[in-house]
Amino acid sequence: MRIASCLLGSALAVALSSGPVVAAEELSGTLKKIKDTGTITLGHRDASIPFSYLGGTSREPIGYSHDLQLKVVEALKQQLGLPELKVRYTLVTSQSRIPLVQNGTVDLECGSTTNNVERQQQVAFSVGIFEVGTRLLTKKTSGIQNFADLKGKNVVTTAGTTSERLLRSMNVEKQMGMSIIAAKDHGESFLMLESGRAAAFMMDDALLYGEMAKARKPDDWAVVGTPQSFEIYACMLRKGDPAFKKAVDDALIATYRSGEINAIYDKWFLQPIPPKGLNLNFPMSDELKKLIEVPTDKSAEEM
């Protein structure tokens, strides 16, 4: 009897210490795919500084959003009982990220992807991970202080982004006569600006600070203009998979509630970052503090 009690006690201890492992037969969708293959495929960007980019010697992705993505991976290791869960990385662009999530190539994309009502028809989004305003990056000597100053000028933005849609609508509605350049990624957009082929670069303010940080002469540049929209970034996953969405949301919310989010934010926005060891000096906004305090998967349009 004593031996049986000891065995029962040991079994309970093991069960409790191993965490909430889910039986394979209970799984469906992405969780089942990850469990069966022992691999999760993460979508990442190569130039969305400081969210998701290639900036280290290993040439693997780094950044604020990537660190949050890895928090999800750690939670899945425990939930699925896969301590050796393998991570496969797939590079995505502004144009390819939604199709690659939809067709199953990428399981989870955490970068600088805006959650909006239009995209919700194609993919699902986690609770928000960041909030930005769309502004302009320009030379301090350009004379550009706001969007009205762009009339008749060359303006660059990144193809497939909400900034491109906003800029084209503004050009038509206000008859501004801008020549709009749609570059393939943020790095190319900044190159257009830095080389003088564009007078300003419209994008999310945090990304503009990231581009400024890697410039040859960061002090030559300024982020200006009244935000034309406020947008919430979120991690992107396939539609119709509530169990996987819950796992992703739970991992992010746990990171917020534990306070770990503050160290992650400080690391990428208030400390020197690769590739040049420059500090973005971008304090956490009141909007982001609220998003962390009261997590939501709604877009800025719905709030």
N, C-alpha and C positions, 0 to 999 in steps of 0.2 A: 504494500500500500504506500509506504514511504517512497519506494523507488518510482512508482507510478506518478506520485505527486511531484517528485523532482523532475521527471521527464516532462510532465505537463507544464511545470513552471518554466523549464528550459525552452520548450516549444513556444510558449507565450512570449518569453523574453526575446527570442529570435524574431518572432512575428512583429512585435512592437518596435524593435530596433531597426528593422529593415524598411520601415516606412510604408506608404500606401501603394504597394505593388498591385497592379491590376492584372487579372488573369487574361491570357491571350484571347480566350473565347468570348470575353466581354467586350473586346475592342472592335472598333470599326474605323473606316476612313483613314485619315493620316496617322492616327495613333497606331492602328493595326499595321499600316505600312512600315512605320518606324520600328515597331516591335519585331515584325517578321524579318526585316532586313538588317536590323541593328545599326541603321544609318539614318541620319537626318540631313537633308540638303538645305543649306542656308543661302539665300540670295544676298549679294552684297554689291556695293558700288565701288568704283575705283577712284573717284575724285569728289565725293561729297564730304569735304572736310567741314567740321570735325565729326561727322555722324558715321560715315562708313566709307573707308578709303584705304588704298594701299600706300602705307607710309613707313612701314618698318623694314628691317633688313630681311625678314623672312618672306616678304611679299604676300603675307596673308592679311586679310582685312583687319583694320583696327577702327576705333572710334566710339563715340557715345552710344549710338544705336546698336553697334555691334556688341558692346559690353552688355547691353540689356538683352540682346539676342542670346548671348551665352548664359544669362541668368535663366532663360527659358530652357536651354539645353540641360543645365544642371537640375532643374526641377523635373524634367522629363526622365532623366537618369533614375531619379528616385521613384517617380510615379510608375515607371514601366519596369523597374528592376533591372536596368541596363547600365551598370557602372562603367562599362567599356563602350558606351554608345559612341559611334564614329560620326564625325562631322565632315560633310562634303560641302565645299564652297563652289557656288556658281556665280559668275559675274553677270550682273544685269545692268541695263541702261534705262533711261527714262522711257524709252519706247518699248523695250522688251520685257520689263518687269511684270506687267500684268499678264501677258500671254504665257510667260514661263511659270507663273503661279497657277494660272487656269489649267494648263495642260499637264500639271503634275511634275514638271522638271524641278521646280523649287517648292519646298514645303513651307518655308517661312522667310519673308523678306522684311528686314528691318533696316531702313536707311534714312532717306529724306522724302518719304512718300506721303503726300497729303491725302487724308481721308476726306472725300467729298461725296455728295449724293450721286453724282454721275458714276463714279468708280464703284460705288456700293452695288450697282446693278451687275458688276462683273466679278467682284471679289469681296471677301469679308475683311474687316479690320479689327485689330485688338483695341483695348483701351488706349487712349492717346499717350504718346511718349514725349511730345514737345509741341510748343506753340510758337509760330513765327508770324512776322508781318512782311509783305512783299514791298521792297524798296529798291534803291538804285545804288550801284557802286560806280564812282567816277573819280577822275583826277581832281584834286583840290583846286587846281587852276582852271578847270573847265568852264566855270561859270554856271554849272548846273546845280540848282538847289532843290528843285522839285520837278514833278512830271511835266508841268507846263513848259519847262525849259527844253524839252526834248523835241519840240516842233521843228520839223525839217531835218532832223539829225539821224545818223545811223545809230541804232540801238540793238544790242545783242541780248538774247536770252537763250535758255537751253530748250531744245526741241522736246515736245511731249510733256511739258510741265504746265501747271496751272498759270504760271507767269506768262508763258507764250500766249495762252488763250486771252488773258486779261489785256496784254499789250496790244494784240491784234484788234480786240474789241474797242479799246480806247482809241486806237488809230483811226478806226472807221467812224465811231460815234462823235469824236471831237475834231475830225478832219485835221489831224496833226501833221500829215505828210511825212511821217517817219519812214525810214528804210529799215525794216526789221530783219535781223539776221538770226536764224535759228541754228545754233551750234549743236554738235552731237552730245556734248557733256559739259559740265561746269568748267572743267579745265580748259577746254577749247573756247568757251565763252570768255573766260578771263584773258586768254591769249589774244582774242580779237580786240578786247578792250586795251590791254597793255601795249599792243602793237599799233594802236591808233586807228584801227579799222572801224571801231565803234566808239561813240562818245560816252556811252553809259551801258551798264549791264544790269538788267532787272532780274531779281531773284529774291528768294527768302532771305531775310536780313542775317540770320545766323550763318547761312552758307556764304554770303558776301563777306562777312568777317573772316570766314575760313579762307576764302580766296585771297583776301588782303594779307592774311598772315603768311602766305607763301610767296608773295610778290617779291621782286628783286629789291624794291624800295617801298616797304609797307607804309611809311609815313607820307608818301606822295598821294595816297588814296583816302577817300572818305565815303561812308555810307550816308546817303541823304534821302530826303523825300518823305512825304506823308504816306504811310502804308496804304496800299490800294486794296488789300484784303488781309484778313487774319486767318491763318490756316493751322490745322492740327495735324502733326505727323503721327502715324501709327504703324504698327507692323501689319503686314499684309499676308493673308492666307486664303485658302480656297473657300468658296461659299458652300453652305449646306453641310458644314462639319462642326456642329456645336460642341462636341466633346473636345476636339483639338483647340477650338477657340477658347473654351473654358480653361484648359490647361495653360494656354499662353497668357490669358488675362490673369489667372491666379498667380502665375510666376511674377508678372510685372507688378501686380498690386502688392504682393509680398515684399518685393524690392522697395516699393514706395513706403510701406508701413514700417519696415525695419529701419528706415533711415539710410540704407545703403545708397539710395539714389543721390543723396547729397554728395557723397564721396565721388560717385561716378560723374556727376555734373562738374564738380570742382576740377576733377582731373582733366576734363576736355575743354572747359570754358574759362577757367580761372588759373590754370597752370600752363607752363610751356608744353607745347605738343609737337610731335613730328610733323613735317620733315625738318623744319628749321628751328625748332625749339622756341617758337614765338608764342606769346600769350594773347589770346583773343580778348581778354578782359571784358567778358560778356556776362554780367551778373544775371542770376535767375530772375525772370520777370514775374510779376504778380500773377499773370495769367497762367504761367507754368506751375507756380506754387499751388494755385487753385486746382489745376488739373491733377496734380499729385495728391492733393488732399482729398479731392472728390473725383476719382477716376471715372471716365466715361468713354464709350466707344462712338459717341455722336461726333459728327463733323462740326466745324465752326458754323456752317450754314444752318445747322439744326439747333444751335444753342441760342 
